[in-house]
Amino acid sequence: MAKLDPAQYVREVRQEVAKVTWPTRKETLVTTGLVLALSALAALFFLIVDQIIQLAMGWVFGV
């Protein structure tokens, strides 16, 4: 079993964090904007599909 060494663990974590390529502010904003836009588009799509299904069920069941 490996020996637990908190100091070595912290050193290794810092080394790994240094290897991370962090996104720029612009990349983060563009990605966030795309996520929001596509979420709104998906919401609109499902709203339209839901309305069509509601109309179809009303027609089928005569409600």
Secondary structure, 3 states (H helix, E strand, C coil): CCCCCHHHHHHHHHHHHHHCCCCCHHHHHHHHHHHHHHHHHHHHHHHHHHHHHHHHHHHHHCC
